[in-house]
Structures are given as C-alpha cells and as structure tokens.
Amino acid sequence: MKEMRYFYVPDAGRQTELPPDEAAHALRVLRLKAGDEFFLMDGAGSFFRAELTVTSAKRCMYAVKAVLPQTKTWNGHIHLAIAPTKMMERMEWLVEKATEIGFDELSLLDCRFSERRQVKTARLEKIVVSAVKQSRKPWKPLVHEMTDFKTFVESRQKGRYFIAHCYDDVPKEDLYDKLTKHSGNEDVTVLIGPEGDFSIEEVNFALEHGCEPVSLGASRLRTETAGLLAVSMAQLAFRIRTNETDLK
C-alpha cells in the first residue's frame, strides 16, 4: 500500500495552494502529479484529505476532499522554558524529539550563566514543522523568541510553574510525582537552566514568584536531556490512552 504523504499548511482549510517549500518537496522529491491524494495538517488540530489539482514548475494547487478534526492525545498544556545550549545542534535535537513526543509550547530563556544569547528561531520552526509531519501531530508547538529569565518569570501566565535546579540546599520534590498527584489536566511550565544551571539568585527569584522547585531524578543531566525528560514526564502524566485515529 502506498504511504500517504503529509504537508504542513497553516489554515489549510481556507487555502488552495501548498506553500513554496512544501510545493518544492511535492514536485521535486515526491514527484506528485495532478490527481494524487495526500493529507494536510494545519497545526491547529485538524487533518485534511486533499487532492492535487494543478501543478506547474513551482506551484501546487489542491482541493480539500474531507476535513478530519483530531483529538488531542494528552491533557492540559505542556510548556518547556529552557536556556539554549552553546551548541545549537543539541538544542535542535531536543526540539525535534520533544515535538515527536508531544508538547505545546517552547520558550527560550536568557539566564545569568547562559552560553548562548541569540537563537535563530526560524531554524527551530523548520525543525518543529518537520517533526510534526514525521510524527503526524495535529498540533504544532509554539516557538517563542529568547526572553530574559526574570522577564519571563514576572510575566508568568496561568497554570503551575516548576523550576528544575541542582542546589542541594534548596528543598525540591520530584517533578513526575508532583504531576501525577493532580488531575493531569493542567497548564504546566517547566523551567530548565543552562549548562551551568540557574544561579541561586534566579532560583530564589522564581520561588518568590510562585514557581515550584523540582528535581528530575538523581542523575546530573545535560540541558537538552533535562528538557526532554521534563517533556516526557509531563507526557506520561497527562497522556490520554486512545486508539490510533483511522485516516483511511
């Protein structure tokens, strides 16, 4: 059976043409032609069965045949706020894998001990889109520009905020234990520091602003490993067990 192809098209139900990068992939790599069927994903919770109607050297027009609203496979809202690593390859790996596992939002933190102060979020967006298509996720995680740590904490939104740190003299509880003690239908934000951890001043600042101190276990982890573990813990705690959606 021929594998069905997926393309990311924001607001796919109101559009009739693949974006340029998706059209290039459809034409040059997959060699699709008029009459071929594929799926679109809008990143906002729906798939669309579509048919290619017209192609040219660089353009692909399509017609939507069916709208397929999807059900989210986890409760609540999982938000990872993390200080980017010095080597962006490690952060790109994290973003790809966290998207495949499933989360809702990514914020980048500029902390006292950060070794990277600037990030090209456009590159991370492309990695997110690729991972969304590969893992067939109906929702695309939001990616925010880098924000100063204190500004981020002061502008905290609804839900519970957890800060993971390595200071032995600051009491903390296991993140997974905290997540599983409640209904599993909450908005949660987990803050992960840079390679040198948060400063003690940043940890205290976060606690003063309502963040809960947590541990990710006994091992001392790299930043990207800690970020992925935090997302995995939230996924396991909030996961909804359902049968796989039939898209045939």
BELSULNOR-V563213 format. One record per residue. RES is the residue in one small letter. SS is DSSP state (hx for helix, st for strand, lp for the rest). PSI is psi in whole degrees, 0 to 359 (999 if undefined). OMEGA is omega in radians with two decimals (none if undefined). Layout:
[[RES,SS,PSI,OMEGA] [RES,SS,PSI,OMEGA]]
This chain:
[[m,lp,133,-3.12] [k,lp,133,-3.13] [e,lp,134,3.12] [m,lp,140,-3.11] [r,lp,148,3.13] [y,st,139,3.09] [f,st,144,3.12] [y,st,120,3.14] [v,lp,103,3.09] [p,lp,137,-3.12] [d,lp,43,-3.02] [a,hx,327,-3.09] [g,hx,340,-3.13] [r,hx,359,-3.14] [q,lp,166,3.09] [t,lp,7,-3.07] [e,st,139,3.07] [l,lp,144,3.02] [p,lp,156,-3.06] [p,hx,316,-3.11] [d,hx,324,3.11] [e,hx,323,3.10] [a,hx,319,3.13] [a,hx,319,3.12] [h,hx,318,-3.13] [a,hx,321,-3.06] [l,hx,313,-2.99] [r,hx,327,-3.09] [v,hx,307,-3.08] [l,lp,341,3.12] [r,lp,45,3.08] [l,lp,156,-3.14] [k,lp,168,-3.13] [a,lp,135,-3.12] [g,lp,341,3.12] [d,lp,144,3.11] [e,st,154,3.13] [f,st,174,3.08] [f,st,145,3.00] [l,st,150,3.01] [m,st,134,-3.08] [d,lp,356,-3.13] [g,lp,3,-3.10] [a,st,15,3.02] [g,lp,5,-3.13] [s,st,146,2.91] [f,st,158,3.11] [f,st,128,2.99] [r,st,126,-3.04] [a,st,163,3.11] [e,st,136,3.09] [l,st,126,-3.06] [t,st,316,-3.09] [v,st,137,3.06] [t,st,152,3.01] [s,lp,196,-3.10] [a,lp,326,-3.05] [k,lp,2,-3.03] [r,lp,147,3.10] [c,st,117,3.06] [m,st,146,-3.13] [y,st,164,3.04] [a,st,132,3.12] [v,st,127,3.14] [k,st,330,-3.13] [a,st,142,3.06] [v,st,131,-3.05] [l,st,83,3.11] [p,st,139,-3.09] [q,lp,158,3.07] [t,lp,130,-3.13] [k,lp,141,-3.06] [t,lp,7,3.01] [w,st,153,3.11] [n,lp,167,3.01] [g,lp,203,-3.08] [h,st,120,-3.08] [i,st,117,-3.06] [h,st,121,3.09] [l,st,122,3.07] [a,st,116,-2.94] [i,st,146,3.07] [a,lp,122,-3.09] [p,lp,146,3.11] [t,lp,160,3.12] [k,lp,317,3.10] [m,lp,112,-3.06] [m,hx,338,3.11] [e,hx,325,3.14] [r,hx,322,3.10] [m,hx,322,3.11] [e,hx,321,3.08] [w,hx,314,3.13] [l,hx,312,-3.09] [v,hx,317,3.12] [e,hx,309,-3.07] [k,hx,322,3.11] [a,hx,323,3.09] [t,hx,318,3.12] [e,hx,319,3.13] [i,hx,316,3.09] [g,lp,112,2.99] [f,lp,175,-2.95] [d,lp,333,-2.96] [e,st,143,3.12] [l,st,126,3.02] [s,st,143,-3.13] [l,st,128,-3.03] [l,st,136,3.02] [d,st,106,-3.04] [c,lp,173,-3.10] [r,lp,318,-3.09] [f,lp,15,3.13] [s,lp,138,3.07] [e,lp,355,3.06] [r,lp,124,-3.07] [r,lp,351,3.14] [q,lp,142,3.14] [v,lp,137,3.04] [k,lp,97,-3.07] [t,hx,339,3.11] [a,hx,322,3.10] [r,hx,317,3.11] [l,hx,324,3.10] [e,hx,318,3.14] [k,hx,321,3.12] [i,hx,320,3.09] [v,hx,313,-3.13] [v,hx,316,3.13] [s,hx,317,-3.14] [a,hx,325,3.08] [v,hx,316,3.13] [k,hx,316,-3.10] [q,hx,319,-3.09] [s,hx,359,3.10] [r,lp,52,3.11] [k,lp,126,3.13] [p,lp,336,-3.12] [w,st,134,3.09] [k,lp,128,3.10] [p,lp,143,3.03] [l,st,141,3.09] [v,st,122,-3.09] [h,st,155,3.05] [e,st,162,-3.13] [m,st,140,-3.10] [t,st,143,3.04] [d,st,137,-3.05] [f,hx,309,-3.09] [k,hx,323,3.09] [t,hx,318,3.13] [f,hx,314,-3.10] [v,hx,318,-3.12] [e,hx,332,-3.10] [s,lp,23,-3.08] [r,lp,143,-3.12] [q,lp,196,-3.10] [k,lp,164,3.10] [g,lp,184,-3.11] [r,st,139,3.11] [y,st,131,3.13] [f,st,138,3.07] [i,st,120,3.12] [a,st,130,-3.11] [h,lp,172,-3.06] [c,lp,14,-3.10] [y,lp,118,-3.09] [d,lp,333,-3.08] [d,lp,2,3.04] [v,lp,111,-3.08] [p,lp,143,3.12] [k,lp,158,3.10] [e,st,161,3.13] [d,st,131,-3.10] [l,hx,315,-3.09] [y,hx,320,3.10] [d,hx,318,-3.14] [k,hx,318,-3.10] [l,hx,323,-3.07] [t,hx,351,3.12] [k,lp,345,-3.05] [h,lp,191,-2.99] [s,lp,342,-3.08] [g,lp,21,3.13] [n,lp,53,-3.06] [e,lp,162,2.93] [d,st,121,-3.13] [v,st,141,3.07] [t,st,128,3.12] [v,st,125,3.14] [l,st,127,3.12] [i,st,131,-3.07] [g,lp,180,3.14] [p,lp,184,-3.11] [e,lp,328,3.12] [g,lp,13,-3.12] [d,lp,171,2.98] [f,lp,154,2.97] [s,lp,159,3.13] [i,hx,328,3.09] [e,hx,321,3.12] [e,hx,320,3.11] [v,hx,313,-3.14] [n,hx,322,3.10] [f,hx,316,3.13] [a,hx,318,3.14] [l,hx,321,3.11] [e,hx,336,-3.12] [h,lp,22,2.98] [g,lp,4,3.08] [c,lp,147,-3.13] [e,st,128,-3.13] [p,st,133,-3.09] [v,st,162,3.05] [s,st,150,3.07] [l,lp,17,-3.14] [g,lp,184,-3.04] [a,lp,339,-3.08] [s,lp,148,3.03] [r,lp,118,-2.95] [l,lp,152,2.95] [r,lp,158,-3.08] [t,hx,310,-3.07] [e,hx,328,3.10] [t,hx,319,3.11] [a,hx,318,3.13] [g,hx,316,-3.13] [l,hx,322,3.11] [l,hx,320,3.12] [a,hx,315,3.10] [v,hx,318,-3.13] [s,hx,318,3.11] [m,hx,315,3.13] [a,hx,320,3.11] [q,hx,312,-3.12] [l,hx,322,-3.12] [a,hx,327,-3.01] [f,hx,359,-3.03] [r,st,142,3.05] [i,lp,124,-3.14] [r,lp,111,-3.14] [t,lp,164,3.04] [n,lp,151,-3.13] [e,lp,136,-3.13] [t,lp,134,3.12] [d,lp,117,-3.11] [l,lp,9,-3.10] [k,lp,999,none]]
